[in-house]
Amino acid sequence: MTITVRKGEARDIPDVFRWVNDLALYEKAPEEVVNTEAQLLSHWQEGWFEFLVAESDSQGVGLALFYTRYSTWKGCCYYLEDLYVEPEFRGKGIGLALLTQTALEARQAGAIRLDWQVLDWNRPAIDFYDGLGAAIEQDWWNCKLDLDAFGR
């Protein structure tokens, strides 16, 4: 099995949309996905995010989707929104290849850090990230504000 990681292209958006939905299902939140495939394509074309695709023998098997963010304390950072590998391809180094290439992209862009989230019950992911030496913080909480509902 030959694994390659490449920059995402418009032709990959249907797979990206499927992987996003598969990840949401795995994370027990499929109802949270309100984005459409057309919106995903449009947002990518507008530069809201970038993505990498992992391929095994020319078949897409995984995704790393990321974008830039800024820390007033640290400077330029990248945020890894989604890291997904199809279940039958897990444990073969594909997640590591995607994360490594994402870190390289971030470094080349001048970022000093790569941030992401992991659910507290996702032990396989936590163990994977811990094995890489990632700092898994317990003292910062995430906040979300639905702008459609805000101020009503």
C-alpha atoms as an extended CHARMM CRD file, in Angstrom:
* protein
*
       152  EXT
         1         1  MET       CA              0.0000000000        0.0000000000        0.0000000000  PROA      1               0.0000000000
         2         2  THR       CA              1.4230000000        3.3520000000       -1.0850000000  PROA      2               0.0000000000
         3         3  ILE       CA              0.2660000000        6.4320000000        0.8320000000  PROA      3               0.0000000000
         4         4  THR       CA              0.5800000000        9.9270000000       -0.5920000000  PROA      4               0.0000000000
         5         5  VAL       CA             -0.5430000000       13.2460000000        0.8650000000  PROA      5               0.0000000000
         6         6  ARG       CA             -1.3720000000       16.1110000000       -1.4690000000  PROA      6               0.0000000000
         7         7  LYS       CA             -3.0330000000       19.5100000000       -1.4010000000  PROA      7               0.0000000000
         8         8  GLY       CA             -6.7700000000       19.3610000000       -1.7990000000  PROA      8               0.0000000000
         9         9  GLU       CA             -8.4660000000       20.3310000000       -5.0410000000  PROA      9               0.0000000000
        10        10  ALA       CA            -12.0170000000       21.2500000000       -6.0400000000  PROA      10              0.0000000000
        11        11  ARG       CA            -12.6080000000       17.6920000000       -7.2680000000  PROA      11              0.0000000000
        12        12  ASP       CA            -12.0630000000       16.4660000000       -3.6790000000  PROA      12              0.0000000000
        13        13  ILE       CA            -14.9030000000       18.4780000000       -2.1390000000  PROA      13              0.0000000000
        14        14  PRO       CA            -17.4990000000       15.6600000000       -2.4070000000  PROA      14              0.0000000000
        15        15  ASP       CA            -15.1310000000       13.3670000000       -0.4780000000  PROA      15              0.0000000000
        16        16  VAL       CA            -14.3690000000       16.1330000000        2.0260000000  PROA      16              0.0000000000
        17        17  PHE       CA            -18.0820000000       16.6570000000        2.6210000000  PROA      17              0.0000000000
        18        18  ARG       CA            -18.5860000000       12.9140000000        3.1340000000  PROA      18              0.0000000000
        19        19  TRP       CA            -15.6280000000       12.7320000000        5.5380000000  PROA      19              0.0000000000
        20        20  VAL       CA            -16.9130000000       15.7330000000        7.5090000000  PROA      20              0.0000000000
        21        21  ASN       CA            -20.2450000000       13.9560000000        7.9210000000  PROA      21              0.0000000000
        22        22  ASP       CA            -18.5650000000       10.6450000000        8.7990000000  PROA      22              0.0000000000
        23        23  LEU       CA            -16.4920000000       12.4280000000       11.4450000000  PROA      23              0.0000000000
        24        24  ALA       CA            -19.5850000000       14.1390000000       12.8740000000  PROA      24              0.0000000000
        25        25  LEU       CA            -21.2990000000       10.7530000000       13.1160000000  PROA      25              0.0000000000
        26        26  TYR       CA            -18.2560000000        9.2800000000       14.8930000000  PROA      26              0.0000000000
        27        27  GLU       CA            -18.2470000000       12.2640000000       17.2590000000  PROA      27              0.0000000000
        28        28  LYS       CA            -21.9480000000       11.6330000000       18.0220000000  PROA      28              0.0000000000
        29        29  ALA       CA            -23.0690000000       14.9560000000       16.5430000000  PROA      29              0.0000000000
        30        30  PRO       CA            -24.3300000000       14.3730000000       12.9870000000  PROA      30              0.0000000000
        31        31  GLU       CA            -27.1400000000       16.8910000000       13.4940000000  PROA      31              0.0000000000
        32        32  GLU       CA            -24.5560000000       19.6490000000       13.9830000000  PROA      32              0.0000000000
        33        33  VAL       CA            -23.5000000000       19.5790000000       10.3240000000  PROA      33              0.0000000000
        34        34  VAL       CA            -25.5310000000       22.2850000000        8.5800000000  PROA      34              0.0000000000
        35        35  ASN       CA            -22.9080000000       23.1640000000        5.9850000000  PROA      35              0.0000000000
        36        36  THR       CA            -23.6030000000       21.9730000000        2.4510000000  PROA      36              0.0000000000
        37        37  GLU       CA            -21.2470000000       20.5960000000       -0.1460000000  PROA      37              0.0000000000
        38        38  ALA       CA            -21.7950000000       23.7470000000       -2.2380000000  PROA      38              0.0000000000
        39        39  GLN       CA            -20.9860000000       26.0000000000        0.7360000000  PROA      39              0.0000000000
        40        40  LEU       CA            -17.8870000000       23.9620000000        1.4870000000  PROA      40              0.0000000000
        41        41  LEU       CA            -16.6680000000       24.4340000000       -2.0790000000  PROA      41              0.0000000000
        42        42  SER       CA            -17.4520000000       28.1480000000       -2.0140000000  PROA      42              0.0000000000
        43        43  HSD       CA            -15.7320000000       28.6790000000        1.3450000000  PROA      43              0.0000000000
        44        44  TRP       CA            -12.6450000000       26.8120000000        0.1410000000  PROA      44              0.0000000000
        45        45  GLN       CA            -12.5500000000       28.8830000000       -3.0520000000  PROA      45              0.0000000000
        46        46  GLU       CA            -12.8200000000       32.0520000000       -0.9230000000  PROA      46              0.0000000000
        47        47  GLY       CA             -9.7860000000       30.9500000000        1.1190000000  PROA      47              0.0000000000
        48        48  TRP       CA            -11.5010000000       30.2440000000        4.4300000000  PROA      48              0.0000000000
        49        49  PHE       CA             -9.6150000000       26.9690000000        4.7840000000  PROA      49              0.0000000000
        50        50  GLU       CA             -7.1140000000       24.6520000000        3.1650000000  PROA      50              0.0000000000
        51        51  PHE       CA             -7.0340000000       20.8820000000        3.1640000000  PROA      51              0.0000000000
        52        52  LEU       CA             -4.8510000000       17.9060000000        2.4420000000  PROA      52              0.0000000000
        53        53  VAL       CA             -5.9820000000       14.5560000000        1.1010000000  PROA      53              0.0000000000
        54        54  ALA       CA             -4.3150000000       11.2410000000        1.8650000000  PROA      54              0.0000000000
        55        55  GLU       CA             -4.4950000000        8.6970000000       -0.9130000000  PROA      55              0.0000000000
        56        56  SER       CA             -3.8590000000        4.9810000000       -0.9560000000  PROA      56              0.0000000000
        57        57  ASP       CA             -3.2870000000        3.7010000000       -4.4700000000  PROA      57              0.0000000000
        58        58  SER       CA             -4.9260000000        6.8760000000       -5.8880000000  PROA      58              0.0000000000
        59        59  GLN       CA             -8.0460000000        6.4890000000       -3.7050000000  PROA      59              0.0000000000
        60        60  GLY       CA             -8.8450000000        9.2340000000       -1.1710000000  PROA      60              0.0000000000
        61        61  VAL       CA             -8.7360000000        7.7750000000        2.3340000000  PROA      61              0.0000000000
        62        62  GLY       CA             -8.2230000000       10.7150000000        4.6730000000  PROA      62              0.0000000000
        63        63  LEU       CA             -8.3690000000       14.4270000000        5.2950000000  PROA      63              0.0000000000
        64        64  ALA       CA             -6.6590000000       17.2030000000        7.2190000000  PROA      64              0.0000000000
        65        65  LEU       CA             -8.5950000000       20.4890000000        7.0660000000  PROA      65              0.0000000000
        66        66  PHE       CA             -6.9810000000       23.5890000000        8.5800000000  PROA      66              0.0000000000
        67        67  TYR       CA             -6.8440000000       27.3790000000        8.5530000000  PROA      67              0.0000000000
        68        68  THR       CA             -4.8120000000       30.2360000000        9.9780000000  PROA      68              0.0000000000
        69        69  ARG       CA             -5.5410000000       31.8830000000       13.2890000000  PROA      69              0.0000000000
        70        70  TYR       CA             -3.7880000000       34.4670000000       15.3780000000  PROA      70              0.0000000000
        71        71  SER       CA             -2.6420000000       34.4640000000       19.0000000000  PROA      71              0.0000000000
        72        72  THR       CA             -1.8470000000       37.8330000000       20.5510000000  PROA      72              0.0000000000
        73        73  TRP       CA              0.5230000000       35.9880000000       22.8760000000  PROA      73              0.0000000000
        74        74  LYS       CA              2.3060000000       33.8200000000       20.3210000000  PROA      74              0.0000000000
        75        75  GLY       CA              1.6380000000       35.1890000000       16.8330000000  PROA      75              0.0000000000
        76        76  CYS       CA              0.5800000000       33.2150000000       13.7580000000  PROA      76              0.0000000000
        77        77  CYS       CA             -0.8520000000       29.7420000000       14.3480000000  PROA      77              0.0000000000
        78        78  TYR       CA             -2.7000000000       27.1230000000       12.3400000000  PROA      78              0.0000000000
        79        79  TYR       CA             -5.8770000000       25.4400000000       13.5190000000  PROA      79              0.0000000000
        80        80  LEU       CA             -6.5510000000       21.8310000000       12.5430000000  PROA      80              0.0000000000
        81        81  GLU       CA            -10.3320000000       21.6470000000       12.2560000000  PROA      81              0.0000000000
        82        82  ASP       CA            -10.6260000000       18.0550000000       11.0700000000  PROA      82              0.0000000000
        83        83  LEU       CA             -8.2710000000       15.0940000000       10.9170000000  PROA      83              0.0000000000
        84        84  TYR       CA            -10.0470000000       12.0540000000        9.5290000000  PROA      84              0.0000000000
        85        85  VAL       CA             -8.9620000000        8.6850000000        8.1890000000  PROA      85              0.0000000000
        86        86  GLU       CA            -11.4620000000        6.1600000000        6.8740000000  PROA      86              0.0000000000
        87        87  PRO       CA            -11.8870000000        3.3740000000        9.4510000000  PROA      87              0.0000000000
        88        88  GLU       CA            -10.4360000000        0.5720000000        7.3320000000  PROA      88              0.0000000000
        89        89  PHE       CA             -7.2470000000        2.6080000000        6.7970000000  PROA      89              0.0000000000
        90        90  ARG       CA             -6.5910000000        3.5560000000       10.4300000000  PROA      90              0.0000000000
        91        91  GLY       CA             -3.4620000000        2.3120000000       12.1520000000  PROA      91              0.0000000000
        92        92  LYS       CA             -1.4130000000        2.4870000000        8.9550000000  PROA      92              0.0000000000
        93        93  GLY       CA              0.3540000000        5.8120000000        9.5480000000  PROA      93              0.0000000000
        94        94  ILE       CA             -2.0570000000        7.9010000000        7.4800000000  PROA      94              0.0000000000
        95        95  GLY       CA             -3.1080000000       10.1760000000       10.3430000000  PROA      95              0.0000000000
        96        96  LEU       CA              0.5440000000       10.7860000000       11.1650000000  PROA      96              0.0000000000
        97        97  ALA       CA              1.3160000000       11.5360000000        7.5030000000  PROA      97              0.0000000000
        98        98  LEU       CA             -1.5590000000       14.0410000000        7.3370000000  PROA      98              0.0000000000
        99        99  LEU       CA             -0.5960000000       15.6970000000       10.6180000000  PROA      99              0.0000000000
       100       100  THR       CA              3.0740000000       15.8520000000        9.6150000000  PROA      100             0.0000000000
       101       101  GLN       CA              2.2410000000       17.5060000000        6.2940000000  PROA      101             0.0000000000
       102       102  THR       CA             -0.1450000000       19.9290000000        8.0270000000  PROA      102             0.0000000000
       103       103  ALA       CA              2.6270000000       20.9010000000       10.4580000000  PROA      103             0.0000000000
       104       104  LEU       CA              4.9860000000       21.4130000000        7.5120000000  PROA      104             0.0000000000
       105       105  GLU       CA              2.4260000000       23.6370000000        5.7550000000  PROA      105             0.0000000000
       106       106  ALA       CA              1.9920000000       25.6370000000        8.9680000000  PROA      106             0.0000000000
       107       107  ARG       CA              5.7310000000       26.0260000000        9.4600000000  PROA      107             0.0000000000
       108       108  GLN       CA              6.2280000000       27.1200000000        5.8380000000  PROA      108             0.0000000000
       109       109  ALA       CA              3.5010000000       29.7430000000        6.3060000000  PROA      109             0.0000000000
       110       110  GLY       CA              5.3050000000       31.1440000000        9.3540000000  PROA      110             0.0000000000
       111       111  ALA       CA              3.0620000000       29.6640000000       12.0410000000  PROA      111             0.0000000000
       112       112  ILE       CA              4.6500000000       28.7650000000       15.3480000000  PROA      112             0.0000000000
       113       113  ARG       CA              2.0000000000       26.3610000000       16.5910000000  PROA      113             0.0000000000
       114       114  LEU       CA             -0.7120000000       23.9720000000       15.4540000000  PROA      114             0.0000000000
       115       115  ASP       CA             -3.8610000000       23.8720000000       17.6050000000  PROA      115             0.0000000000
       116       116  TRP       CA             -6.8200000000       21.4890000000       17.5760000000  PROA      116             0.0000000000
       117       117  GLN       CA             -9.4650000000       19.9470000000       19.8080000000  PROA      117             0.0000000000
       118       118  VAL       CA            -10.1120000000       16.3820000000       20.8550000000  PROA      118             0.0000000000
       119       119  LEU       CA            -13.1940000000       15.0660000000       22.6170000000  PROA      119             0.0000000000
       120       120  ASP       CA            -12.4810000000       13.8580000000       26.1440000000  PROA      120             0.0000000000
       121       121  TRP       CA            -13.9190000000       10.4040000000       25.3950000000  PROA      121             0.0000000000
       122       122  ASN       CA            -11.9450000000        9.8610000000       22.1630000000  PROA      122             0.0000000000
       123       123  ARG       CA             -9.2260000000        7.7250000000       23.7510000000  PROA      123             0.0000000000
       124       124  PRO       CA             -7.6650000000        6.5190000000       20.4540000000  PROA      124             0.0000000000
       125       125  ALA       CA             -7.1630000000       10.1240000000       19.3240000000  PROA      125             0.0000000000
       126       126  ILE       CA             -5.9310000000       11.2540000000       22.7480000000  PROA      126             0.0000000000
       127       127  ASP       CA             -3.4010000000        8.4210000000       22.8210000000  PROA      127             0.0000000000
       128       128  PHE       CA             -2.2790000000        9.2640000000       19.2680000000  PROA      128             0.0000000000
       129       129  TYR       CA             -1.7680000000       12.9540000000       20.0890000000  PROA      129             0.0000000000
       130       130  ASP       CA             -0.1350000000       12.1750000000       23.4170000000  PROA      130             0.0000000000
       131       131  GLY       CA              2.2850000000        9.8490000000       21.6350000000  PROA      131             0.0000000000
       132       132  LEU       CA              3.3100000000       12.7520000000       19.4060000000  PROA      132             0.0000000000
       133       133  GLY       CA              4.1110000000       14.8830000000       22.4410000000  PROA      133             0.0000000000
       134       134  ALA       CA              1.1480000000       17.2320000000       22.0040000000  PROA      134             0.0000000000
       135       135  ALA       CA              0.1260000000       19.2780000000       25.0400000000  PROA      135             0.0000000000
       136       136  ILE       CA             -3.4250000000       18.2720000000       25.9270000000  PROA      136             0.0000000000
       137       137  GLU       CA             -4.7060000000       21.1530000000       28.0240000000  PROA      137             0.0000000000
       138       138  GLN       CA             -7.2660000000       20.7350000000       30.7720000000  PROA      138             0.0000000000
       139       139  ASP       CA             -7.5220000000       24.3310000000       31.9470000000  PROA      139             0.0000000000
       140       140  TRP       CA             -8.9880000000       26.1530000000       28.9120000000  PROA      140             0.0000000000
       141       141  TRP       CA            -12.6480000000       25.7400000000       28.0090000000  PROA      141             0.0000000000
       142       142  ASN       CA            -14.0920000000       26.2390000000       24.5460000000  PROA      142             0.0000000000
       143       143  CYS       CA            -16.8560000000       28.7880000000       24.0320000000  PROA      143             0.0000000000
       144       144  LYS       CA            -19.2460000000       29.1280000000       21.0960000000  PROA      144             0.0000000000
       145       145  LEU       CA            -21.6730000000       31.9070000000       20.2420000000  PROA      145             0.0000000000
       146       146  ASP       CA            -24.3200000000       31.2410000000       17.5880000000  PROA      146             0.0000000000
       147       147  LEU       CA            -24.4140000000       34.5490000000       15.7250000000  PROA      147             0.0000000000
       148       148  ASP       CA            -27.8680000000       33.8630000000       14.2780000000  PROA      148             0.0000000000
       149       149  ALA       CA            -29.3090000000       33.5100000000       17.7770000000  PROA      149             0.0000000000
       150       150  PHE       CA            -27.1800000000       36.2290000000       19.3940000000  PROA      150             0.0000000000
       151       151  GLY       CA            -29.0330000000       39.4250000000       20.1920000000  PROA      151             0.0000000000
       152       152  ARG       CA            -32.5250000000       38.1620000000       19.4340000000  PROA      152             0.0000000000
